[in-house]
Amino acid sequence: MSVQNIKTNSLESRYGLRIDSEIESRQLGSKQDHVAHGNYSSDGDTHTYWISAFDGHGNSQAITQIRNAPLDEIMPKSVSWAHLQALIDSDKTANEQTKLKSGSTMVYAKAELSPTHIDVTITNLGDSTIVVFLNDEPIFVTIPQNYENGAEISRIINENRVVPHAPFQIQDSNFEVLSPTTLRTIQGTYLEFVSPIGKQILSMTQSLGHCNITGLKPDVTVFQFQRTDRIKIVAFSDGVSDVMPVSGFAAASTIPFMTTPTTLLDEAERRWKQSWKVHSQTDLRKIFQTNFPKNGYDDCCCAMLTIQPVIVAVVEMPISCVEEDASPKTVVNENEVEDIYA
């Protein structure tokens, strides 16, 4: 089945707020990225808007289930990720080995609007990313759940999901972006998960799918904002953050592109296809020029939710009209005028 790129947007007004929601995907590699957005009425006077980004890997069983899932019914549930995991596990068209070798990361944001304030909940499962802006300044970025995340490594060891004395696997090579035009090669570090039905090597410590061998304990962060704030939430897959880092010195060249999904994905795609200056691991004296092979590009997707006060237009009257209307008018009858001047 052919996978098409997604590009949709919506604009609504509620409680004196303007709500812009935009999603877009670029299937540059294995065609397993997916984005979605929506909204639903909550209890009482609240209304919730949500965005989500998914990054599938392995075979396409998990991401196919996610694409076909009734997200408008699942996202209003308090633990949306658990319902998606159950849906993936219940797939009768795939055997256990197929399910074991298929998964997807998931990041999503829910913004609950009320007449008095805005509550935003960020949920991160895997190594995709969400960045939160307050009044145009970045204030939060999710932490990837990978081999560098100490809390996650402790969790999977304590839960006996990996071999305690040898959880890491060094395979092939990877890269780290140093600037918009320069990167360096690094070792590829992965995690070997074990289970009664087999093992699976992954780059992240949590993932939907994979017969739940990673265990699921998403990072959840909650904010409360005022209705006078301008809030922007940007969610994207690691196809974006791999070439446009959101941490370290290189993040300074990424943030300015987070204006629209199209702007961000245009730059990510351009970087995947450009020529790079490459350093060999830690020896920064050695440098060579190269391009990623076409089969080495990664899929990219982005979802963006912006909430801000509705701007009320003020119509200025011409000065002559203002001057005419500025002085109080006294109404007198003709007889009174004659008496005054008699």
N, C-alpha and C positions, 0 to 999 in steps of 0.2 A: 504494500500500500504506500502510495506517495505521501510524503509528509510536507505540508505547505508551511511557509513562514506565516506567522501571525502578526497582525498590526491592527489594533482597535483602540478606541478611546471612548470615554463618556464624560459628560459634564452635568452636574446637578447643583442645586442650591437648597440648603436646609438650615434652619435656625440662624439665618443671616450669614451663613458660610457658603463659600464656593468650593465645590469638591471636584477636582480634576483627576481622572484615573486613566492611565495609558499603559498598554502592554505591547511588546514587540519581540519577535524571535528571528534569529538568523541561523539556519541549519547549515553550518559550514563544514561539518565533519560527519559524525555518526548519526545525525538527525534525531537526537534524543533529548533536546531541550524543550521545555514547555512552560508557558506562562498563562495565568488566568486572573480575572478580577470579578468583583460582584459586590452586592450589598444586600442587607436584610434588616427587617425591623426587629428590634430587641424588646425586652420587657419595658413597660411604661412608656416614657417619652423619648427613649433612646433609639438611635438608628446606627447600624454598623456598616462600614465600608472595608473591603479586604482586597489584598493583592497577594499573589504567590508566584514563586519561581521554582522550577524543578529541573534537575540535571540528571538524566538517565545514563546508566553505564552498564557494561556487560551486554547481554542480549536484550532485546526490546520488550520482554514480557512485562516488566514493572511499569515502564513509561507508557505502554499501550493501555494498561489498566487505568493509569492515572488520567490519560487523555479521554478515556471513555467514561470516567467516573462522573456521577452527578454532583459536581462540586457545589452547586447552589444549595444542595441538601446537606452536604458534608461540612462545608465551612462554617455554618452557624453552630455546629456542635463544639463543645468546650475543648475537646482534645481531637481536633480534626485529623491530625496525623495518625492516631490510633485507628480511626475508621478507614483511612486509606490503606494502612498496613493490613487490616483484616480483609479488605477488598482484594488486595494483591494476593494474599495467602489463599483466598477462596477460589481463585481462578481454576476452573475445571478443565481448561483447554491446555494446560501446561503440567508437565510432571515435576517432581521435586527437584531433580537435577537442573532443569531449566530455570526454575524459580530461584534455586541457590545461586545461580550465576547471573542474576539480574537484579538491579536496584536503582534507586534514585535518591538524590538529596532533595530537601525541601526547606525553603524559608518562606515565612509568610508574616504579614502584618494585618492586624485588625484595629481599626480606629472607630471607637464607639462615641458617637456624638450625642450630647444632651443639651438642653437649653442653657446649662451653666458652665460646662467644661467639656474637654475631649480626653478620653482615656485611650492610649495606644499600647497594644501588646505585640511584642516581637517574638517570634518563635523560630529557632534555628536548629536544623537537623542535618548535619553534614558540613560540607565546605563551600557552600554557596554563601552569598553575602547580603546583608541589609545595612544601609547607611541611613541615619536619621539626621535631618537638618531642622534647626529651629531658627526662624528669622534669618534664613540664608547661611547660617553657620553650621558646619557638621558638629554634632554633639555625641554621636554614638556609632559604633560599627561592631557587627557581630564578630566573635572569635571563631575561626575555623576549627572544626572538630577533626583534627588530624594527628599525626605522630608528634607534633610539637606542642600539643595541648596536654599539659601535665595532668590536669584533673581527669581528662578523658582516658589517658593511658592507665591511671590508677583504677578507674572504674572497670575497664575491660579486663584488667588483670585480676581484680578482686572478684569479678563475676565469672572468672575462669573461661573467658571467651577467647583467650589467646594462650599460647604456651608461655608461662610466666618468665622463664629464663631466656626466652628467645622470641619476643613478640614482633621484632622488626625483621624485614626482608629488604636487602639491597638489590635492586634490579635496574638494569639499564642506566639511563641518566635522565636528569630533569634540567630545568633552567630557572633562573631567577632574574627578573627584570630590574636593572639598575637605573635606567632612564628611558625616555621614550624611544631612544635609538640604540640602546646598549643593554646587553644581558650577559650573564655568565652561566656556564654549565655547572651543575651540581649533581651529586648522587641522587638517584631515585630511591626514596625510602617508603616502604609499604608495610602494612600490617597483615599478618597471617591469622585469620580467624579459623577456629576449629569447631566442629559440631558432630553429632552422631551420623549425619548424612554426608559429611565431607568437609573439606576446607576451602577457604576462599581468600585470595589476596586482594586487599583494597587499599586505596590511598587515604580514605577517611575512616574515622572511628565509629560513625553512625550513618545509617542509611536505611531508607525504606526498602522493602524487598529482602532478598537474600535469605528467605526463610527465617528472618528475624535473628540471625546469628550474631549481629552486632549489638543487639539490645537497643532499646530506644529510651533515651532520657534527654529530650531536647532542652536547650538553654532557653529560658523564658524571661524576658525583660519587659517591665511595665512602666509607662510614663503617664503623667497627667499634665495636660496643657490647658492654657486659657483660650477662650474663644477669640481673643484679640491676637493670638500668635499666628505666624505663618509656618506651617509644618509641611515638610516634604520627606517622603519615605521612598527610598530607591532600593529595589531588590534585583539581584542579578546572579547569574551562574558563574562558575569559575572560568568559563571561556572568556569572560570579560576580565575578571581579577587576575588571571594568569599573566595577561599582557598589560593590564592597567591596575597596578597594585593599589590597595587602599590603606596600607600601613607602611611605615618607614618613610625615608626621604622621597621615594618615587611617588608617594600618594599626592604630592603637591601638583603633579602633572595630570592626575586623574580627576580630582574634584571638579575642576572647571567644566568638564564635559557632562556633568550630571544635571543637565538642564532639561532634556527630553530623552526618552528611550532611543529615538532615532539618532540624536547627536552622540550619545554614548556608544551605541552599537556601530555607528559609522566609523568611529575612531578605533574601536576594538577590531573590527574587520580589517581596517587599513593596517593596523599593527601586525595582525597575523600574516598579512600578505606583503609587508614591506621587507626591505633588506636590513639586517641587523648587524651591528658590530658586536662580536662575541669574544668574551674572555674565557680562558680555560680554567675553570674552578677558582682557586684562590690566587693564581698567578696572574695578576692584572697587567703585567708587562706584555703578555702575549695576547694578540688580538687578531681576529680574522673576520671576514665579511661573509654572511650567509643568509639564506632565506629558509623559512619553514617549508617543507614539502607540502604539496596540496593535500595529501592524505594525512598531514600532521596538524591541520587546522582544528580548532575545537568549536563546537556549537556555542552560540551566544544568545542570551535572552535577558530582557529587562522588564520590570514592572515598576511603575512610578505612581504614587498617590500624593497629591498636593491639596492641602486644606488651608484656606485663608479667609479672612473676613471679606464679605461682599463690598466692593467699592461703590459708594454712592456718588453719582455724578452731580456736581454743583454747577448750575447754569448761572453765569455772570450776566447781569443786566447792563446795558450800555450806561455810561456815566450820566448822560442827559436824562435818561429815564429815572435813574436813582435819585438825581437831584430834584426832579419833579415830584417824586413820591416822598422825598425825605421830609419836606416841611408839612406841618399839620394844616389841614384845610378847615376853615371856619365858614359855616353856612349862615348867612343872614338874609333877611328878606328886604325888598326894595324900600319899604317904609322905614325900617331901621336905618338904612343908609342915608335916607333923606333927613331923618332926625339928627344924625351925627353931624352932617355937614350944613345944617340950617344956620 
